[in-house]
Amino acid sequence: MSVGEILLERGKLTADKLQSALAARKSPYDRLDRILVQMGFVNERDVLEVLGEQMQIDVVDLSEIDIDVQILKKMPQKLVHKRGLIPIEMRGDTLRVATADPYDITAFDELRMLFGHKVKIEPVLAAESEIQRLIRQHFGVGGSTIDEMIEEQTEDEDIELLTDSVDENGDLVEMAQEATVVKLVNEILSEAIRDKASDIHIEPYEDDLKIRYRIDGVLQKTQLPPQIRRFQAAIISRIKIMCNLNIAEKRLPQDGGFKARIHGREIDFRVSVIPTGYGEAVVLRILDKQSINISLQQLGMDNEVLTNFNALINQPHGIILVTGPTGSGKTTTLYAALHAIVSDKIKILTVEDPIEYYLEGINQVQTNEKIGLNFARALRSFLRHDPDVILVGEIRDRETAEVAINASLTGHLVFSTLHTNDAATANTRMLDMGIEPFLISSSVEGILAQRLVRLICPHCKEAYEPDRAQLPPDFVLEPGHKLHRGRGCRECRNIGYRGRLGIYELIMMNDEIRELVVQRASGGRIQEAAVKHGLRLLREDGWFKIKAGLTTPEEVLRVSKV
C-alpha cells in the first residue's frame, strides 16, 4: 500500500484530500507524502511513522535528544545542508544519523565512505522542520547559501582590495542581484518571521557581521556562519535595492521600505541605513498585518481596566491619552481601540508618523515634515472633514496639544500618545508644554499607562519556590504560594519566554483630579488621589500577573520602577 492509502486507512486523511494531493503532483516522481505535508493535509509525524514502519527505521524526536556536537563538526557541510543529515550519537561502532528522506540512498553511501567501513551507519527518521532547526542552530542562518557563495568565488586572487572603489557600484549591483545573495537575504528575513521578531539588526564590526533579532522586545543574537562578513556589501546592497535606495551613497543615512510575501503572509518592512566606522548598519522594522488584528480583550487588561477603558472609548468627546516609552505597545492599544468602535455610523481619521498598519474603514494620513504636513496642520484640516473620532499619533509640542484639545472641546473624541513614565505625570507633561491647566482639566477624560512584559513559555512552564529575600519589598507573597518560570525549550529558543502582554494603570478623571490639575499639582499628588479612588499601579498590575502565573518578577522589574 502507498503512504496515502495507509494514512487514509488510519483515518489521518480523507479521500478528497488524497485526490487533491494526487492532482497537485506535477510529475510521477513527486513524492506524495511531501505534498500531503506541504498542503497541510497531514501531520509530518504521521507520515514519518508510516515510512518508518514500511522501511523498518526508527522514528525519533530530535527535540528530546542531545546532539553530539563533536561528531557534528566532523560532518561535511555539504552532507548536512544539501542532504539534510544530522548525526545524533555514536553507539560503539554504530553511528545513528537522522534524515527526513529515507529514499536518499546516495547520501548514506557518501557518509559510509567518509567514516570508513569500520563504522556502521544506522539511519533514523526525524521531522524535516526539526533537522532544519538544528542546522540553523549549529551552522547558522543561511549556512548552505554561504557555502555556495564561497564556492563561486575564485580562490587564486592574490590581492584583496580593502577600500571601496568609486567604480565598484556596477559590480555591487550585479553581486547583489545574484541568486545566492538574494537567497541569503530571503533566509535572513524568513528566519525573523519564523521567530516572530519585530526588528532585524544588521551590524558590521571590524572582524564580524552580527545579525540580531528583537523578539518579544529583547534583542537576541542569531547564529551565523563566520564567513558571512565577506558578503557584507552584497547583503546591504541587496536590501537597498529592495527598498529602491541609492546603493552608491554610503556616507549619509537613508530610509526606505518594501513589501514581501513570506510564508503566505504579506509583510511590510521599514528600513533604516546608517554609516558606521566599519560599513553601513541596517535595521529592518517588521510590520506584520496579522499581528495588529488583536482585540482589547487579548491585550492583557484585567476586567476592571477593560470595563473602564471601553467606557472611555465610547464617549462622544474628550481626549484619551496612552502613555509609555517606545516599544511599550501604545500603537497596538490605540489600533485595538479603533477596531472596537469602527462602524459605518462614525467617521474616524488618523494622522500618524508613520502609518504602521492600514485599518479597514478608517482614513489614515501620514505626516510629511518636508512639505510642512505635521500633526497640527493635519488636525486643523481634519476638523473640516466632519470626523467623529480622531487619532493623533503623538502629542509632541504645544501646537499639536492645543489643536487636539480644541478638537475635543468641539465635540470630537481624540486618541493620542505621550512619552511619560506613568499615567499621573501625563497632565504635568502637558502643563510643561505651556497648555493652560483649565483646558487640560476640561478635555482629558482618561490616561492609560502601559508596559509590555514577556509571557512564560507555556511549553516549558514550571512552578518553583522563590527566594523571598530576592523579591522586591513591594511584592507581597502569601506563605506557600509558588511562582512560575520557563525552563527553556525549542519552542522559546531556550529563553523561557514566548509572547507578550501588557501591564496597565488607568486614571479615570474625576472632580478631585481635575481640581488638582487646575491647581498645577505634582504628578505624585495626582497619583495619590487616583489611588484613593481605586487606581492599581503598573507594578501592582505586574505583581497580579506574576501571581496568576503569566510572567516573572524579573520581567516586571525590567520594565517598571518603584
C-alpha positions in Angstrom: 0.0 0.0 0.0 1.1 3.6 -0.7 1.7 6.1 2.1 -1.5 7.9 1.1 -3.6 4.7 1.2 -2.2 3.8 4.7 -3.0 7.3 6.0 -6.5 7.1 4.5 -7.0 3.6 6.2 -5.9 5.0 9.6 -8.2 8.0 9.4 -5.4 10.5 9.2 -6.6 11.6 5.7 -9.8 12.0 3.8 -10.3 10.7 0.3 -11.0 14.2 -1.0 -7.7 15.5 0.3 -5.8 12.5 -1.1 -7.3 13.2 -4.5 -6.3 16.9 -4.2 -2.7 15.9 -3.3 -2.6 13.5 -6.2 -3.8 16.2 -8.6 -1.1 18.6 -7.3 1.7 16.2 -8.4 3.5 17.8 -11.4 5.2 14.5 -12.3 5.0 10.9 -11.2 8.4 11.3 -9.4 7.0 13.9 -7.0 6.7 12.4 -3.5 3.1 12.2 -2.4 4.0 12.3 1.3 5.7 15.6 1.0 2.9 17.1 -1.0 0.4 16.0 1.7 2.5 17.7 4.4 3.0 20.9 2.3 -0.7 21.2 1.7 -1.4 20.8 5.4 -3.5 17.7 5.0 -1.5 15.5 7.4 1.0 15.9 10.2 4.7 15.3 9.4 5.0 12.9 12.3 2.2 10.7 11.0 3.9 10.4 7.6 7.2 9.5 9.3 5.6 6.8 11.3 4.2 5.2 8.2 7.6 5.5 6.4 9.3 4.0 9.4 7.1 1.0 9.5 7.4 0.4 5.8 11.2 0.6 5.8 11.7 -0.7 9.4 13.5 2.5 10.5 13.1 4.1 14.0 11.4 7.5 14.2 12.9 9.9 16.8 12.0 13.3 18.2 15.1 15.5 17.9 13.9 18.0 20.4 14.3 15.3 23.1 17.8 14.2 22.0 21.2 15.8 22.9 23.2 16.0 19.7 26.9 15.1 19.9 28.5 18.3 18.7 31.9 16.7 18.2 30.5 14.3 15.6 28.5 17.1 14.0 31.7 19.1 13.5 33.3 16.1 11.6 30.4 16.1 9.1 31.0 17.9 5.8 28.6 20.8 5.5 27.5 19.5 2.0 26.0 16.4 3.6 24.4 18.5 6.4 23.0 21.3 4.3 22.2 19.7 0.9 21.4 16.2 2.1 19.8 17.1 5.4 21.7 14.5 7.5 22.2 15.1 11.3 24.5 12.6 13.2 22.9 12.0 16.6 25.2 9.8 18.5 27.9 7.1 18.3 27.0 3.8 19.9 30.1 1.6 19.9 30.9 1.3 16.2 27.4 2.4 15.1 26.6 6.0 14.1 23.0 7.0 14.3 22.1 9.6 11.6 18.7 11.4 11.4 17.2 12.1 8.0 13.8 13.2 6.7 14.3 11.5 3.3 14.9 7.7 3.7 15.0 7.3 -0.1 18.2 9.3 -0.5 20.5 6.3 -0.6 23.5 8.1 -2.2 23.7 10.4 0.9 24.3 7.4 3.2 26.8 6.0 0.7 28.8 9.2 0.9 28.6 9.0 4.7 29.9 5.5 4.7 32.8 6.5 2.5 33.6 9.4 4.9 33.6 7.3 8.1 35.0 4.1 6.6 33.8 0.5 6.6 34.5 0.1 10.3 31.6 2.4 11.3 28.1 1.2 10.7 25.6 3.8 9.7 22.1 3.4 11.2 19.5 5.8 9.7 16.6 7.1 11.8 13.7 9.3 10.7 13.1 12.8 12.0 10.9 15.7 11.1 12.5 17.9 8.4 11.5 21.0 10.4 13.5 19.7 13.4 16.5 18.9 11.2 16.5 22.4 9.7 16.2 23.9 13.2 19.3 22.1 14.3 21.2 23.1 11.1 20.4 26.7 11.8 21.3 26.3 15.4 24.7 24.8 14.8 25.7 26.2 11.4 23.9 29.5 11.3 21.1 31.1 9.3 21.9 30.8 5.5 24.8 28.4 6.1 24.3 26.4 2.9 23.9 29.6 0.9 27.2 31.0 2.3 28.9 27.7 1.2 27.6 28.2 -2.4 28.8 31.8 -2.4 32.3 30.8 -1.3 32.5 28.1 -3.9 31.6 30.6 -6.6 34.4 32.9 -5.6 37.8 32.4 -7.2 40.5 31.2 -4.8 43.5 32.4 -6.7 43.2 36.1 -6.0 46.5 37.5 -4.7 45.2 41.0 -4.0 42.2 41.9 -1.8 41.0 45.5 -2.1 40.4 46.8 1.4 38.9 50.2 0.4 35.8 51.0 -1.6 36.4 51.9 -5.2 34.3 54.6 -6.9 33.7 52.4 -9.9 32.6 49.4 -7.9 28.9 50.2 -7.8 28.1 48.4 -11.0 29.8 45.3 -9.6 27.8 45.8 -6.3 24.5 45.8 -8.2 25.5 42.7 -10.1 26.6 40.9 -7.0 23.5 42.0 -5.0 21.3 40.5 -7.7 23.0 37.1 -7.8 20.7 34.2 -6.9 22.8 33.2 -3.9 22.8 36.7 -2.3 19.0 37.0 -2.9 18.6 33.6 -1.3 20.7 34.5 1.7 18.8 37.7 2.4 15.5 35.9 1.9 16.6 33.3 4.5 17.5 36.1 7.0 14.0 37.6 6.6 12.3 34.3 6.7 14.0 33.3 9.9 13.0 36.6 11.5 9.3 36.0 10.6 9.5 32.4 11.8 10.8 33.6 15.2 8.1 36.4 15.4 10.8 39.1 15.5 9.8 42.8 15.4 13.2 44.1 14.1 16.3 42.8 12.3 19.6 44.5 13.2 22.5 44.0 10.8 25.6 45.4 12.5 29.1 45.5 11.0 32.2 45.3 13.2 35.9 45.1 12.4 36.1 41.4 12.0 32.5 40.3 12.2 29.0 41.0 10.9 26.3 40.4 13.5 22.6 39.9 12.9 20.3 40.2 15.8 16.5 39.8 16.0 14.4 41.7 18.5 12.0 39.0 19.8 9.4 39.9 22.4 11.1 43.2 23.0 14.6 41.8 23.7 17.5 41.6 21.2 18.8 38.1 20.6 21.9 37.2 18.6 21.5 34.9 15.7 23.9 32.1 14.9 25.7 32.8 11.6 28.5 31.2 9.6 31.8 33.1 10.3 32.3 33.7 6.5 29.3 35.9 6.3 31.5 39.0 6.9 32.9 38.6 3.4 29.4 39.2 1.9 28.5 42.3 4.0 28.5 44.7 1.0 26.4 42.4 -1.1 23.8 41.8 1.7 23.4 45.5 2.4 23.3 46.4 -1.3 20.6 43.7 -1.9 18.5 45.3 0.9 19.0 48.8 -0.6 17.9 47.6 -4.0 14.7 46.0 -2.4 14.0 49.5 -0.9 14.9 51.4 -4.1 17.6 53.3 -2.2 20.9 54.6 -3.7 23.5 51.9 -3.3 26.3 54.3 -4.3 25.5 56.6 -1.3 27.4 55.2 1.8 28.1 58.4 3.7 24.6 59.5 4.6 21.7 57.8 6.4 18.9 56.5 4.2 15.4 55.4 4.9 13.0 53.2 2.8 10.9 50.2 2.9 9.5 47.3 0.9 6.8 44.6 1.0 7.3 40.9 0.7 5.2 37.7 0.9 6.7 35.3 3.4 5.2 32.0 4.5 2.0 33.1 2.6 1.7 36.4 4.5 2.2 39.9 3.2 4.8 41.7 5.4 5.8 45.3 5.4 9.5 46.2 6.2 10.6 49.7 7.2 14.3 50.0 6.6 16.9 52.5 8.0 20.6 52.5 6.9 23.3 54.5 8.7 27.0 54.8 8.0 29.3 53.4 10.8 33.1 53.1 11.1 33.1 49.5 9.7 30.4 49.9 7.0 26.7 50.5 6.9 24.4 49.3 9.6 20.8 48.4 8.8 17.7 48.0 10.9 14.6 46.5 9.4 11.3 47.0 11.2 8.9 44.2 10.6 5.2 45.2 10.3 3.1 42.1 10.2 -0.6 43.0 9.4 -1.8 39.8 11.1 -0.2 40.9 14.5 -2.4 44.0 14.6 -5.7 42.1 14.3 -6.0 42.0 18.1 -8.9 42.8 20.3 -8.8 44.8 23.6 -9.6 41.5 25.4 -6.3 40.0 24.1 -4.1 42.8 25.3 -3.9 41.6 28.9 -6.2 44.2 30.7 -7.9 42.9 33.8 -11.7 43.2 33.9 -11.9 46.5 35.7 -9.4 48.3 33.4 -11.1 46.8 30.4 -14.6 47.9 31.5 -13.4 51.4 32.3 -11.4 51.7 29.0 -14.4 50.5 27.0 -16.5 53.2 28.7 -13.8 55.8 27.7 -13.6 54.9 24.0 -17.4 55.0 23.7 -17.7 58.6 25.0 -18.9 61.2 22.5 -16.0 63.6 23.1 -12.8 64.3 25.1 -9.2 63.2 25.0 -7.9 59.7 25.8 -4.1 59.5 26.3 -2.0 56.4 26.2 1.5 56.8 27.7 4.7 54.8 27.9 8.2 54.6 26.4 8.9 53.5 22.8 8.0 49.8 22.3 5.5 49.6 25.1 2.6 48.7 22.8 0.8 52.1 22.7 0.1 51.9 18.9 -1.3 48.4 19.3 -3.6 49.5 22.1 -4.9 52.5 20.1 -5.5 50.4 17.0 -7.4 47.8 19.1 -9.5 50.7 20.5 -10.3 52.0 17.0 -11.0 48.4 15.8 -13.5 48.1 18.7 -15.5 51.2 17.8 -15.2 51.4 14.0 -18.6 51.2 12.2 -20.4 52.7 9.2 -22.1 55.2 11.6 -18.9 57.1 12.6 -16.1 58.7 10.7 -12.5 58.0 12.0 -9.5 60.0 10.9 -5.9 59.3 12.0 -2.6 61.2 11.5 0.5 59.1 12.1 4.3 59.2 11.7 4.5 56.8 10.1 1.4 54.7 9.3 2.3 51.3 10.7 -0.8 49.4 9.6 -3.7 50.3 7.4 -7.1 49.7 9.0 -10.3 48.9 7.2 -12.9 51.7 7.4 -10.5 54.4 8.7 -8.9 57.3 6.8 -5.3 57.5 7.7 -2.9 60.3 6.9 0.9 60.2 7.2 2.9 63.3 8.2 5.5 64.8 5.9 7.7 67.4 7.5 9.4 68.2 4.2 6.2 69.8 2.8 5.0 71.1 6.2 2.4 68.4 6.9 2.8 68.0 10.6 0.4 66.7 13.3 -1.1 70.2 14.0 -1.7 71.1 10.3 -3.3 67.7 9.6 -5.5 68.1 12.7 -6.8 71.5 11.5 -7.7 70.0 8.2 -9.4 67.1 9.9 -11.9 69.4 11.6 -13.3 70.4 8.1 -13.9 66.7 7.3 -16.6 66.2 9.9 -15.0 63.4 11.9 -16.4 61.7 15.0 -13.1 60.2 16.2 -9.6 61.5 15.6 -6.3 59.7 16.4 -3.1 61.8 16.7 0.0 59.6 16.6 1.8 61.6 19.3 1.4 64.9 21.1 4.9 66.3 20.8 4.5 70.1 21.1 2.2 72.8 22.3 0.7 73.5 18.9 -0.4 69.9 18.5 -1.7 69.7 22.0 -3.8 72.9 21.6 -5.4 71.8 18.4 -6.2 68.3 19.9 -7.8 70.0 23.0 -9.8 72.3 20.8 -11.0 69.3 18.7 -12.1 67.5 21.9 -13.9 70.6 23.2 -15.8 71.0 20.0 -17.4 67.5 20.2 -14.8 65.1 18.9 -13.3 62.1 20.6 -9.5 62.3 20.4 -7.0 59.5 20.9 -3.3 60.2 21.3 0.0 59.2 22.9 2.5 60.8 25.2 6.0 59.7 26.3 5.7 59.7 30.1 6.7 57.1 32.7 3.2 56.8 34.3 -0.3 58.0 33.9 -0.2 60.7 36.6 2.6 62.7 35.0 0.8 63.0 31.7 -1.1 66.0 33.0 2.1 67.7 34.2 3.8 66.9 30.9 1.1 68.9 29.1 1.5 71.7 31.6 5.2 71.8 30.8 4.3 72.3 27.1 2.5 75.5 28.1 -1.1 74.3 27.9 -3.5 76.1 30.3 -4.5 73.8 33.2 -8.2 74.6 32.8 -8.0 73.3 29.2 -6.4 70.0 30.3 -8.9 69.6 33.1 -11.9 70.1 30.9 -10.7 68.0 27.9 -8.8 64.9 29.2 -11.1 62.0 30.2 -8.7 59.2 30.9 -5.0 58.3 30.8 -3.7 54.8 30.3 -0.1 54.0 31.1 1.3 50.6 29.9 4.4 48.4 29.5 4.9 45.1 27.8 6.2 42.0 29.7 7.1 38.7 28.3 4.9 35.7 28.9 6.2 32.5 30.4 6.5 29.9 27.6 3.6 27.5 28.1 5.6 24.6 26.7 8.3 24.6 29.5 6.4 26.4 32.3 7.2 25.1 35.8 6.4 26.0 39.4 9.1 26.9 41.9 9.5 28.2 45.4 11.0 31.7 45.2 13.8 33.1 47.5 11.7 35.7 49.3 14.9 37.7 50.2 15.4 38.3 46.4 11.9 39.6 45.8 11.3 43.4 45.9 9.8 44.7 49.2 6.6 45.9 47.5 5.8 42.4 46.2 3.8 40.7 49.0 3.6 36.9 48.5 1.4 34.7 50.7 3.2 31.8 52.5 3.2 28.7 50.4 2.4 30.5 47.2 4.6 29.3 44.4 5.6 31.3 41.3 6.3 30.1 37.8 9.1 30.3 35.2 10.1 28.8 31.9 12.9 26.2 31.8 13.7 26.9 28.2 12.8 24.7 25.3 12.9 24.7 21.4 9.6 26.5 21.2 11.0 29.6 23.0 14.6 29.3 21.8 15.7 28.1 25.3 14.8 31.5 26.7 11.8 30.6 28.8 9.5 33.3 27.4 7.2 33.3 24.4 4.8 36.2 23.5 4.0 39.3 25.5 1.1 41.0 27.2 0.5 44.4 28.8 0.5 45.7 32.3 -1.6 48.8 32.8 -2.7 51.6 35.0 -5.7 53.7 34.1 -6.6 57.0 35.6 -10.2 58.0 35.1 -10.5 61.7 35.5 -12.9 62.8 38.3 -13.7 66.1 40.1 -10.9 65.8 42.6 -8.2 65.0 40.0 -9.5 67.8 37.7 -9.2 70.3 40.6 -5.6 69.2 41.3 -4.8 69.7 37.6 -6.2 73.2 37.7 -4.0 73.8 40.8 -0.9 72.6 38.8 -0.4 69.8 41.4 2.5 67.5 41.0 2.3 64.0 39.5 2.7 62.5 42.9 -0.3 64.3 44.4 -2.5 63.3 41.3 -1.4 59.7 41.7 -2.3 59.7 45.4 -5.7 61.0 44.6 -6.2 58.3 41.9 -5.0 55.5 44.2 -7.6 56.7 46.7 -10.2 56.2 44.0 -9.1 52.7 43.2 -6.2 53.1 40.8 -4.0 50.0 40.5 -0.4 51.0 39.6 1.7 49.4 36.9 3.8 47.4 39.3 0.8 46.2 41.2 -0.8 45.0 37.9 2.6 43.3 37.2 2.5 41.5 40.6 -1.0 40.4 39.9 0.1 38.8 36.6 3.1 37.2 38.4 0.8 35.5 40.9 -1.5 34.4 38.1 1.5 32.5 36.6 1.7 34.7 33.4 5.1 36.3 33.9 8.0 36.5 36.2 9.3 39.1 38.8 12.4 39.7 36.6 10.1 40.9 33.8 8.1 43.3 35.9 11.3 44.7 37.4 12.8 45.1 33.9 10.0 47.4 32.6 8.8 49.2 35.7 10.2 51.2 38.6 9.2 51.7 42.2 
